[in-house]
Amino acid sequence: MLELSYVILLLVAGYLLFAAFLYFYQRKMIYYPVQPDPEFDADEIFIDNDGTRLHGWVLNPGKAKAVIYFGGNSELVSHRRGFFESVFSDHSVYLINYRGYGNSEGSPSEAALFSDALAIYDTLAARHDSIIAYGRSLGSGVAVYLATKRALDRLILLTPYDSITEVAQRAYPLFPVRLLIKDRFDSAARAPDIEVPVLITSAEQDREIGLQHTLALRQRFERARVVYYQIAGAAHNDIVDFTEYRELVGRFVAGEV
């Protein structure tokens, strides 16, 4: 009997310890800041948001139309150069590192990334006739938020989720993630307020964002025209390498789909 009580005590202690780990280290599980890319050669841009200096680059500078890209949780945004220069040749494309990433100052959090997105938009709006927000994976939550706060031409979401809360709850079903999580990125709650055209694309072999989370988000758009497509054979990290995806984005931007 004592042995059973000891085992139960150990199990309870282990459960509470892991729950504490999830709570105190959750941001290290969401954000994976990358080091600066010293070899990337493009026009630099710096944006100040209330004393925090963000760093990034602009591709195809001087265009009337613009794209703001919000990348994944461990993505070197500079690695997307070939994709953006070919697909958005008539847009200026802004690749700006999240705070704490690359040469951007500060530490990432949901509130900080949302605030930065507004600062980036407000800085660029005076320079361009229209702006597209493009969010991939983690960045889809930032792009959705921006779409509810500022006027966009279009919204592009690559491998998006309904909320980080639901993704994490499914990953750790035995723990009360919905109570523990700080940065929720609840795109599903914001989707009904969006009216601009939206492109949502999933990868058939995605092991990071389950299809159910992407489809749950898709269903929450009420007023926007949504184009949804799944790229067969693609995985979470290589979907932009598929010609089918590149052509889809080009057609969506041109208003052909």
C-alpha positions in Angstrom: 0.0 0.0 0.0 2.8 2.3 0.9 4.5 1.5 -2.4 1.4 2.4 -4.3 1.0 5.7 -2.4 4.6 6.5 -3.2 4.1 5.8 -6.9 1.0 8.0 -7.0 2.9 10.8 -5.2 5.7 10.5 -7.8 3.2 10.7 -10.7 1.4 13.7 -9.2 4.8 15.4 -8.6 5.9 14.7 -12.1 2.7 16.0 -13.6 2.9 19.2 -11.6 6.6 19.7 -12.5 5.9 19.3 -16.2 2.9 21.6 -16.0 5.2 24.2 -14.4 7.7 23.6 -17.1 5.0 24.3 -19.8 4.0 27.5 -18.1 7.4 29.0 -17.4 9.1 27.9 -20.6 6.2 28.2 -23.0 7.7 31.1 -24.9 10.9 29.2 -25.5 8.6 26.5 -27.1 6.9 29.0 -29.3 9.7 31.3 -30.4 13.0 30.1 -31.7 15.0 33.3 -32.5 17.5 33.0 -35.3 20.9 34.6 -35.6 21.6 37.4 -38.1 22.3 36.4 -41.7 25.7 38.1 -42.4 25.7 37.1 -46.1 22.3 38.5 -47.1 22.7 41.4 -49.4 19.6 43.6 -49.8 18.5 47.1 -49.0 18.1 47.3 -45.2 15.3 48.9 -43.3 15.0 49.8 -39.6 11.7 50.5 -37.9 11.4 51.9 -34.4 8.5 50.8 -32.2 8.4 52.7 -28.9 12.2 52.4 -28.4 12.6 48.9 -29.8 14.5 48.9 -33.1 13.4 46.3 -35.7 15.7 45.3 -38.6 14.9 43.8 -41.9 15.3 44.1 -45.7 13.2 45.3 -48.6 13.2 43.4 -51.9 12.2 45.1 -55.2 12.3 48.5 -53.6 10.3 51.4 -55.0 7.2 49.6 -56.1 3.8 51.1 -55.6 2.4 47.9 -54.0 4.0 46.2 -51.0 4.0 42.9 -49.2 4.8 42.5 -45.5 6.0 39.0 -44.6 5.6 37.5 -41.2 7.6 34.3 -41.0 7.6 31.1 -39.0 8.9 30.6 -35.5 12.4 29.6 -36.5 12.6 31.0 -40.0 15.4 33.0 -41.5 13.3 35.3 -43.6 16.2 36.1 -45.8 16.0 32.5 -47.1 12.8 33.4 -48.9 14.4 35.8 -51.3 14.1 33.7 -54.4 10.4 33.0 -53.8 9.5 36.6 -53.2 11.5 38.2 -56.0 9.9 35.8 -58.5 6.3 35.7 -57.3 6.1 39.4 -56.2 8.2 41.0 -58.9 5.8 44.0 -59.0 5.7 44.4 -55.2 8.2 45.8 -52.7 8.6 42.9 -50.2 9.5 43.7 -46.6 11.3 40.9 -44.7 11.5 42.2 -41.2 12.8 40.1 -38.3 10.6 39.7 -35.2 12.0 41.3 -32.1 14.7 39.1 -30.7 15.4 37.6 -34.1 18.4 38.5 -36.3 19.4 42.1 -35.6 16.0 43.2 -34.2 16.1 44.3 -30.6 13.8 43.1 -27.8 12.2 39.8 -26.8 9.2 38.2 -28.7 5.7 37.8 -27.2 2.3 38.0 -28.7 1.6 41.5 -27.6 5.0 42.7 -28.8 4.7 41.1 -32.2 1.2 42.6 -32.7 2.5 46.0 -31.7 5.4 45.7 -34.1 3.1 44.6 -36.9 1.1 47.9 -36.5 4.3 49.9 -36.4 5.6 48.3 -39.5 2.4 48.9 -41.4 2.1 52.5 -40.2 5.7 53.2 -41.4 5.1 51.7 -44.8 1.6 52.8 -45.5 2.7 56.3 -46.6 5.2 54.8 -49.1 2.8 52.4 -50.9 -0.6 52.5 -52.5 -1.6 49.1 -51.2 -0.2 46.4 -48.8 -0.6 42.7 -48.6 0.0 40.9 -45.3 1.6 37.4 -45.8 1.9 35.2 -42.8 3.4 31.7 -42.6 2.8 29.3 -39.7 3.4 31.4 -36.5 3.3 34.5 -38.6 -0.2 33.7 -39.8 -1.5 34.8 -36.4 0.3 38.2 -36.7 -1.0 38.7 -40.2 -4.6 37.9 -39.2 -4.3 40.4 -36.3 -3.0 43.1 -38.7 -5.9 42.4 -41.0 -8.3 43.3 -38.2 -6.6 46.6 -37.4 -5.4 48.1 -40.7 -6.6 48.3 -44.3 -5.0 45.6 -46.5 -5.3 44.7 -50.2 -5.2 41.0 -49.5 -4.3 38.4 -46.8 -2.1 35.4 -47.6 -1.9 32.6 -45.0 0.5 29.7 -45.4 0.0 26.6 -43.1 -2.0 28.7 -40.6 -3.8 27.6 -37.4 -7.0 28.4 -35.6 -5.0 29.4 -32.4 -1.8 28.5 -30.8 -3.8 27.5 -27.8 -5.6 24.7 -29.7 -2.4 23.5 -31.3 -0.7 23.3 -28.0 -3.7 21.7 -26.3 -3.7 18.9 -28.9 0.0 18.4 -28.5 -0.3 18.1 -24.6 -3.9 16.8 -24.1 -3.3 15.7 -20.5 -2.5 19.3 -19.3 -4.7 22.3 -18.9 -3.0 24.3 -21.7 -5.9 26.6 -22.2 -5.4 27.8 -18.7 -1.6 28.0 -18.8 -0.9 29.6 -22.1 0.1 33.3 -22.3 0.4 33.9 -26.1 -2.8 32.6 -27.7 -2.7 34.0 -31.2 -6.4 33.3 -31.5 -6.9 33.8 -35.3 -10.2 32.0 -35.3 -11.7 34.6 -33.0 -10.5 37.4 -35.3 -11.4 35.8 -38.7 -15.1 36.9 -38.7 -14.0 40.6 -38.7 -11.9 40.3 -41.9 -13.3 41.4 -45.2 -10.4 41.4 -47.7 -9.7 38.4 -49.9 -7.9 35.6 -48.2 -5.7 32.8 -49.5 -5.3 29.8 -47.2 -2.9 27.0 -48.2 -2.1 23.8 -46.3 0.6 21.2 -46.9 -0.5 17.6 -47.3 2.4 16.2 -45.4 2.4 18.9 -42.7 3.6 17.5 -39.3 3.7 20.8 -37.5 0.3 22.3 -38.0 -2.4 19.7 -38.2 -4.9 20.1 -41.0 -7.8 20.2 -38.6 -6.4 23.5 -37.2 -6.2 25.1 -40.7 -9.7 23.9 -41.6 -11.1 25.2 -38.3 -9.7 28.7 -39.1 -11.0 28.5 -42.7 -14.5 28.0 -41.4 -14.4 31.1 -39.2 -14.2 33.6 -42.0 -17.7 35.0 -42.5 -17.3 38.1 -44.6 -14.1 37.5 -46.6 -13.8 35.7 -49.9 -11.6 32.7 -49.0 -9.6 30.7 -51.5 -8.4 27.4 -49.9 -6.0 25.0 -51.5 -3.9 22.0 -50.3 -0.6 21.3 -52.0 -0.2 17.5 -52.5 3.1 16.1 -51.4 4.3 19.3 -49.7 5.5 19.4 -46.1 5.5 22.3 -43.7 8.9 23.6 -44.6 9.2 22.9 -48.3 5.7 24.0 -49.6 7.1 27.3 -51.1 9.4 25.2 -53.3 6.4 23.7 -55.2 5.7 25.4 -58.5 2.0 24.7 -57.9 2.1 26.9 -54.8 4.0 29.7 -56.5 1.6 29.8 -59.3 -1.4 29.8 -56.9 -0.1 32.8 -55.0 0.6 34.6 -58.3 -2.9 34.0 -59.5 -4.4 35.0 -56.2 -2.5 38.3 -56.2 -3.6 39.0 -59.8 -7.2 38.3 -58.9 -7.5 35.2 -61.1 -8.6 32.9 -58.3 
